[in-house]
Amino acid sequence: MARSPSSSSDSSGLLARSRQGDNAEPLTISEISQSLKRTVEDRFGYVRLRGELSGVKRAASGHMYCALKDDQAVLDGVMWRGNAGRLAFVPEDGLEVIATGKLTTYPGRSKYQIVMDSLEIAGEGALLALLAKTRARLEAEGLFARERKRRLPFLPRTIGVVTSPTGSVIRDILHRLADRFPSHVLVWPVLVQGQGAAEQVAGAIRGFSEIAPGGPIARPDVVIVARGGGSIEDLWSFNEEIVVRAIAECSIPVISAVGHETDTTLADYAADRRAPTPTAAAEMAVPVRVDLQATVADFATRGRRAVYRPVELGRERLEARVRRMPRIEALLQPQAQRLDDLSERLRRGLQDRAGRGREQLAEWKARLSPRLLTQALDGRRDRLERVRLNPSLVERPIAERQRRLDALSRLMEQLHPEKPLERGFALVRGSDGSVVTARDEAAKYNALTLKFKDGELAVGVGDAPPPAAPSPKRKPKRTIPPPAQDDLFG
């Protein structure tokens, strides 16, 4: 069958020609892309998708890019900076979420994607999985280590409270503190739920930690982070990493009182103490003043007893010893009896001695007579007359002592200091009359006196004029003591 000229030209022509009966102009790529974009956005202007996050990343502009996937398909997603900054959690890979937004196309890559307005965790199971993952990562960093825990002060002067100022939590804490031990409380008001709550709580904790000691605002001794009970979503702000790190880095001991006793958040693991309720946190922070007063009073009573007890024991022991001690009369009775005995013996002894003396005197009186005395005197007179003196007994000691005296006189004459003057020597004396024997001694005087055999001569030393000659001194007359006489009968 032969082809018509028109069909032959259509299939093999080089230039594009409009077909007979066709009034549609060819579309550009941009036009078809825009058409597809409008179609998709009109058809899927609001969708809610459930899937697992993958490839989450934040651009420098603040936009977040990711992919939503399940076991059979993958869909790209983007969230602009404004919405990404308001997320209540940190998106991570593997987290199952529900994304709300609209589908659109990206002509530059011929892809379709979802522009997310909000992002929520898909169910409590996924939220718990995120919580477990975050806890494991922070625990691996050592933020929950027991070694980091600090002891709470026994009696804090100032207590810092991070909580909502309008809830019942702060009233319960203040009421409990007033009942137990009234203290100075600083409240840092924050949001405890919703967007921005985690940032406010972390900022409040860091603010308390940065208060300088001794400043105009009292630095808390302990910080209580408190919130009432609620669901896991309500308490999620206290599971945020920023809050956990703020508690771990706080320089003040922190008590976590988030939720009820069964509620557990990551803030509880990072805090130094966990309280089951805010009221229990107030009880942990301060002791009971009445109990302290009772304890102090008990200590005072025990102290007084401890002081008085030795005194009482000493008094009892002293009384017991006094009772066992003998009386003074009993102690002195033997000595008194012995004194009486000795006194009686002394009286009798004196009487006996006087009697014996009287008897002896009478005996001697009878034996004593003048005739006996006269006979004794005559006998001694006869013995004296019979004694004859020999002159040689007296002359020999006198002659011996005379010879000794003559020898001493000759020696004295030889040793006399003026004896050498006769042989031409001179005696040198100073101005004070002392004898000068050396040249150095003579140099100390301004004048000297030279004594010769026939007189004295005053001379000057150096340029000093000679002093007046002293008047001659009389030589004292020498007396010779008489020799001692020997005993004639010795």
Backbone hydrogen bonds, N-H to C=O, Kabsch-Sander energy under -0.5 kcal/mol:
donor,donor_aa,acceptor,acceptor_aa,energy
8,S,4,S,-2.1
9,S,5,P,-2.1
10,D,6,S,-2.0
11,S,7,S,-1.7
12,S,8,S,-1.3
13,G,9,S,-1.3
22,D,19,R,-2.0
23,N,21,G,-0.6
25,E,23,N,-0.5
32,I,28,T,-2.5
33,S,29,I,-2.4
34,Q,30,S,-2.7
35,S,31,E,-2.3
36,L,32,I,-2.6
37,K,33,S,-2.4
38,R,34,Q,-2.6
39,T,35,S,-2.3
40,V,36,L,-2.8
41,E,37,K,-2.7
42,D,38,R,-2.5
43,R,39,T,-2.3
44,F,40,V,-3.3
45,G,42,D,-0.6
47,V,101,G,-3.0
49,L,99,A,-2.9
51,G,97,V,-2.1
52,E,69,K,-2.7
53,L,95,L,-2.6
54,S,67,A,-1.4
57,K,65,Y,-2.2
59,A,63,H,-2.9
62,G,59,A,-1.6
64,M,79,M,-2.8
65,Y,57,K,-2.5
66,C,77,G,-2.2
67,A,54,S,-1.7
68,L,75,L,-3.4
69,K,52,E,-1.5
70,D,73,A,-2.1
75,L,68,L,-3.0
76,D,112,Y,-0.6
77,G,66,C,-2.6
78,V,114,I,-2.2
79,M,64,M,-2.6
84,A,80,W,-2.6
85,G,81,R,-2.1
86,R,83,N,-0.9
87,L,84,A,-1.1
94,G,53,L,-2.8
95,L,92,E,-1.5
97,V,51,G,-2.8
97,V,95,L,-0.5
98,I,120,E,-3.3
99,A,49,L,-2.8
100,T,118,S,-2.2
101,G,47,V,-2.2
102,K,115,V,-1.7
103,L,44,F,-2.3
104,T,113,Q,-3.0
106,Y,111,K,-3.9
109,R,106,Y,-1.8
110,S,106,Y,-0.9
111,K,106,Y,-1.5
113,Q,104,T,-3.2
114,I,76,D,-2.2
115,V,102,K,-2.9
116,M,78,V,-2.6
116,M,114,I,-0.8
117,D,100,T,-3.4
118,S,100,T,-1.7
120,E,98,I,-2.2
122,A,96,E,-2.4
123,G,121,I,-1.6
126,A,122,A,-0.6
127,L,123,G,-1.5
128,L,124,E,-2.7
129,A,125,G,-2.2
130,L,126,A,-2.2
131,L,127,L,-2.3
132,A,128,L,-2.7
133,K,129,A,-2.1
134,T,130,L,-2.6
135,R,131,L,-2.6
136,A,132,A,-2.3
137,R,133,K,-1.9
138,L,134,T,-2.5
139,E,135,R,-2.6
140,A,136,A,-1.8
141,E,137,R,-0.9
142,G,139,E,-1.4
143,L,138,L,-1.7
145,A,142,G,-1.1
148,R,145,A,-1.1
149,K,146,R,-1.3
159,I,184,H,-2.7
160,G,222,V,-2.6
161,V,186,L,-3.0
162,V,224,I,-3.1
163,T,161,V,-0.7
163,T,188,W,-1.0
171,R,167,G,-0.6
172,D,168,S,-2.4
173,I,169,V,-2.4
174,L,170,I,-2.5
175,H,171,R,-2.6
176,R,172,D,-2.4
177,L,173,I,-2.5
178,A,174,L,-2.3
179,D,175,H,-1.8
180,R,176,R,-2.3
181,F,177,L,-2.0
184,H,157,R,-1.4
185,V,183,S,-0.5
186,L,159,I,-2.9
187,V,185,V,-0.5
188,W,161,V,-3.1
188,W,186,L,-0.5
190,V,163,T,-1.4
197,A,194,G,-1.7
200,Q,196,G,-1.8
201,V,197,A,-2.5
202,A,198,A,-2.5
203,G,199,E,-2.4
204,A,200,Q,-2.3
205,I,201,V,-2.2
206,R,202,A,-2.3
207,G,203,G,-2.2
208,F,204,A,-2.3
209,S,205,I,-2.0
210,E,206,R,-1.6
211,I,208,F,-1.1
215,G,212,A,-1.4
218,A,216,P,-0.5
221,D,158,T,-3.0
222,V,158,T,-0.9
223,V,253,P,-2.5
224,I,160,G,-3.3
225,V,223,V,-0.5
225,V,255,I,-2.8
226,A,162,V,-2.1
226,A,224,I,-0.7
227,R,257,A,-2.2
235,L,231,S,-1.9
236,W,233,E,-0.9
238,F,235,L,-1.5
239,N,236,W,-2.0
240,E,237,S,-0.7
244,V,240,E,-2.0
245,R,241,E,-2.6
246,A,242,I,-1.6
247,I,243,V,-2.2
248,A,244,V,-2.3
249,E,245,R,-2.2
250,C,246,A,-0.7
250,C,247,I,-0.7
255,I,223,V,-3.1
256,S,254,V,-0.5
256,S,273,R,-2.7
257,A,225,V,-3.5
257,A,255,I,-0.6
259,G,227,R,-1.8
259,G,257,A,-0.6
263,D,260,H,-1.1
267,A,238,F,-1.1
268,D,265,T,-0.9
269,Y,265,T,-0.9
270,A,266,L,-1.7
271,A,267,A,-1.8
272,D,254,V,-1.3
273,R,254,V,-1.6
275,A,256,S,-3.2
281,A,277,T,-1.7
282,A,278,P,-1.8
283,E,279,T,-1.7
284,M,280,A,-2.0
285,A,281,A,-1.9
286,V,282,A,-1.5
289,R,180,R,-3.4
289,R,287,P,-0.6
292,L,288,V,-2.3
293,Q,289,R,-2.9
294,A,290,V,-2.5
295,T,291,D,-2.7
296,V,292,L,-3.1
297,A,293,Q,-2.8
298,D,294,A,-2.7
299,F,295,T,-2.8
300,A,296,V,-2.6
301,T,297,A,-2.6
302,R,298,D,-2.9
303,G,299,F,-2.6
304,R,300,A,-2.6
305,R,301,T,-2.6
306,A,302,R,-2.7
307,V,303,G,-2.0
308,Y,304,R,-3.1
309,R,305,R,-2.8
311,V,307,V,-0.7
312,E,308,Y,-2.9
313,L,309,R,-3.1
314,G,310,P,-2.8
315,R,311,V,-2.6
316,E,312,E,-2.7
317,R,313,L,-2.7
318,L,314,G,-2.6
319,E,315,R,-2.8
320,A,316,E,-2.5
321,R,317,R,-2.5
322,V,318,L,-2.7
323,R,319,E,-2.4
324,R,320,A,-1.5
325,M,321,R,-1.5
331,L,327,R,-2.0
332,L,328,I,-2.5
333,Q,329,E,-1.3
336,A,332,L,-3.0
337,Q,333,Q,-2.5
338,R,334,P,-2.4
339,L,335,Q,-2.6
340,D,336,A,-2.3
341,D,337,Q,-2.1
342,L,338,R,-2.9
343,S,339,L,-2.7
344,E,340,D,-2.2
345,R,341,D,-2.3
346,L,342,L,-2.8
347,R,343,S,-2.3
348,R,344,E,-2.3
349,G,345,R,-2.5
350,L,346,L,-2.7
351,Q,347,R,-2.0
352,D,348,R,-2.5
353,R,349,G,-3.0
354,A,350,L,-2.7
355,G,351,Q,-2.0
356,R,352,D,-2.5
357,G,353,R,-2.6
358,R,354,A,-2.1
359,E,355,G,-2.1
360,Q,356,R,-2.5
361,L,357,G,-2.6
362,A,358,R,-2.0
363,E,359,E,-2.0
364,W,360,Q,-2.7
365,K,361,L,-2.7
366,A,362,A,-1.8
367,R,363,E,-1.4
368,L,364,W,-1.7
372,L,369,S,-0.5
373,L,369,S,-1.2
374,T,370,P,-2.2
375,Q,371,R,-2.0
376,A,372,L,-1.8
377,L,373,L,-1.9
378,D,374,T,-2.1
379,G,375,Q,-1.8
380,R,376,A,-1.6
381,R,377,L,-1.9
382,D,378,D,-1.9
383,R,379,G,-1.6
384,L,380,R,-1.7
385,E,381,R,-1.9
386,R,382,D,-1.4
387,V,384,L,-1.0
393,L,390,N,-1.2
394,V,391,P,-1.4
395,E,391,P,-2.2
396,R,392,S,-1.9
398,I,394,V,-1.2
399,A,395,E,-2.5
400,E,396,R,-2.1
401,R,397,P,-1.9
402,Q,398,I,-1.8
403,R,399,A,-2.0
404,R,400,E,-1.7
405,L,401,R,-1.9
406,D,402,Q,-2.1
407,A,403,R,-1.9
408,L,404,R,-1.8
409,S,405,L,-1.9
410,R,406,D,-2.1
411,L,407,A,-2.1
412,M,408,L,-2.0
413,E,409,S,-2.0
414,Q,410,R,-1.8
415,L,411,L,-1.9
416,H,413,E,-0.7
419,K,416,H,-1.5
421,L,418,E,-0.8
422,E,418,E,-0.5
422,E,419,K,-1.2
423,R,420,P,-1.4
424,G,421,L,-1.4
425,F,420,P,-1.6
427,L,451,K,-2.2
428,V,426,A,-0.5
429,R,449,T,-2.4
430,G,434,S,-3.0
433,G,430,G,-1.8
436,V,428,V,-2.5
437,T,435,V,-0.5
442,A,438,A,-1.7
443,A,439,R,-1.8
444,K,441,E,-1.1
445,Y,442,A,-1.4
448,L,459,V,-2.9
449,T,429,R,-2.6
450,L,457,L,-3.8
451,K,427,L,-2.6
451,K,449,T,-0.6
452,F,450,L,-0.6
452,F,455,G,-4.2
457,L,450,L,-3.1
459,V,448,L,-2.9
461,V,446,N,-3.0
462,G,460,G,-0.6
464,A,461,V,-1.1
490,G,487,D,-1.0
